[in-house]
């Protein structure tokens, strides 16, 4: 008898970020490049892989760190937006003027000779 050796293929796990809820999730790698977020159930393509391992435990630890750091980044970006919105406009304010009042432009079909 010939002994047949079967290679056991271990699944690979990936750390992915959802585009809608911005949460990091652990997904098993598939042949298809599409995946579904376990939190908000939105279907999407794999855009960026933040981590990859044959051990799901490694990816879960990475996801815990990434999700813990996420609120800090969101708070910082929202604080920056608030500062930009509250800063006074520089220079003088301009009146809203339409293009038609500022020049002699008329569409081709309405021109008079």
Buried (B, 14 or more C-beta within 10 A) or exposed (E): EEEEEEEEEEEBBBBBBBEEEEBBBBBEBEEEEEBEBEEEEEEBEBEEEEBBBEEEEBBEBBBEEBBEEBEEEEEEEEEEEEEEEEEEEEEEEEEEEEEEEEEEEEEEEEEEE
